[in-house]
Each structure stands twice: as C-alpha cells, then as structure tokens.
Amino acid sequence: MILRVYARLASLLIGARVDVRVAPAADAPLAPWGVGRLSSLSLTAVETGGSARAPLPMQAAAVSGEGVVLGWKAPALLLAPAWLLLRPTLLPLLLVAWIRLPNTGDGSLAWEGVVDAPTLSRGMWRWLLGLVLDSIARSSLPAVLATASANADGTVKSETGRFPRSVCTAVALGEGKLELGGQMASGLDLSGQMPAGVGPLDYTLRLGLRPGTDGDGARSCLMWDTPEVRLSLGDGPLARLLPKLWVPLLSTSGIALPRAITLRQARVSTAADGVSAAGTLALRSVRPEVIVPTGLARRAV
C-alpha cells in the first residue's frame, strides 16, 4: 500500500514513528493504491528519540482526511526511482509532466506539525533558518538603503544581492517569538562597499510567525511577524553599560506556499516550547502550473 511506503519515508525524514490507519470505501478496494475513494485516512507521527540523524526532525505531526481520493500522482511519484534506472534521459520530462498535469484526486487533507526549540538547531532546520535570516536582512529597509545607488538619470536603484549573507548560529524562544542568532559575513557601509578589515557582524533576530496571503490573495504564505534586531557590541565595559534594545525592521516578507497548501495556523508557543503550524492540502489540482520556488524574500501583505 502506497500510504505505508510514504509513512516509512516520512519516518526516515522526521525521525519519528508514523502510524497509518486507512479505511477504503466499500466500493473502492483499490483506494489505498490511489484508485477510488478512501472513507478515512490518518497518519500520526510521534518522536521516539531516534531523530538525531533525521534531516528534518519533528516532535509530532499528523495528517487526516475523510472521503478523499489520492489521485494518480501519489503512486506515480513512487515510480521515480524506476524512471531514473530505466529511462534516465526522460526523467526531466516525466517530472515536468507530473507537475503540470492535473491530479485526479478529490477532497483535502488536514495537517499539523510541531517542532521544539532544541530540534530547530538540528538537521536542516539550522540551514533553513539561516535562509530566513538572510531573506529578512535583504528585504529590510537598512539593506535597501545600504545597497542603494544612483543611476545616470537620477533614479535610485537598490542591489540587495551585494548585501553580505547571514548564517544562523543559535535558536531560542522568548516571549512567544523565535530568537535567531545570526552572523553576517562582513560589514557594509552606506555606499554598499565592503570595508577592509571589518570582521563578521553578530546579531540576534526576533520574530513571530503568522499565516497570510500574497499580494493578490491567490496563494497562502508563511509570514514573518514584526521582526526585530539587536546588534552584538561585544563584551567590553562600554557594551555592558548600554541597554539591550530591539530595533524593529521595516520588512514584510515570508514564504509563498504552493497553491494546493492553505496555512491556517502558524505560531511560536512558549508553553509548548516550540513552533507549530497547521493547514490543509487540496488533492484536486486548481489548475495546471509549474510550481517555481518563490524564495524566502517574497513580499506579501
């Protein structure tokens, strides 16, 4: 059954035990293979302590639905290794067809997941949070001003691609927000040039999470809520005398999700000491399209 195969793959990905419960409709015995309607579907993942080497470890996750049809894309994706072995030259064409052709599924699946603060420092989470830091830094007003330059016709352009990259060095939770320790490769003056001899810049970014939509309201987004930054001035006597102030960043950015995904909830929970998110996944294709990564700096309202 394809759902048990997906459950096993998910178990390896998030480092948790995944339990599967499937009840096909009376007139659809092949529904677990993607043909026909499922009366009910439930996948529940619970951490078992073996997530140390998982790429994306999580504490808990769940997927459920009633009266759903998986469609042809679910079993077809499992054939990708066979495509690679038998017809490697056709694999790009087959993947494009898999993305562009509409799915024959129906209904939607509800999903939710929880990741605690220590887990966010493991696996690929640290790298992903580094992309969050970098995207907020580049889309903020200081980055736009620092990389701004005048054209010959008097207009001003900003090249945030010249802004130094940031990496995530620490993760913590406080006051219902994520606190991400960041390090910028080097300093940047207001002319957009890298001053010689300037070392890495350490800072802390604090932000909340919330669901939102893109500019035309057609796509659900994970938004960074009220990001604030605090610079590290070292451990000298003068730095210890100065107050630790959080400076708001004029930045409205986030991740634009695929059209099939609707984000209902995203928040940082102090009580649960982690980040939780929930939403739905539509199994029926809205329209044939190529889903292109939008980047973490996509602006949204």
Secondary structure as UniProt FT lines:
FT   HELIX           2..14
FT   STRAND          16..24
FT   TURN            26..27
FT   TURN            29..30
FT   HELIX           31..33
FT   STRAND          38..47
FT   TURN            52..53
FT   STRAND          60..69
FT   HELIX           73..77
FT   TURN            78..79
FT   HELIX           80..86
FT   HELIX           88..90
FT   HELIX           91..100
FT   STRAND          104..116
FT   TURN            117..118
FT   HELIX           119..121
FT   TURN            123..124
FT   HELIX           125..139
FT   HELIX           141..146
FT   STRAND          148..150
FT   TURN            152..153
FT   STRAND          156..158
FT   HELIX           160..162
FT   STRAND          166..174
FT   TURN            175..176
FT   STRAND          177..184
FT   TURN            190..191
FT   TURN            196..197
FT   STRAND          201..213
FT   TURN            215..216
FT   STRAND          220..231
FT   HELIX           237..241
FT   STRAND          247..248
FT   STRAND          253..256
FT   TURN            259..260
FT   STRAND          261..269
FT   TURN            270..273
FT   STRAND          274..284
FT   TURN            296..297
FT   STRAND          298..299
//
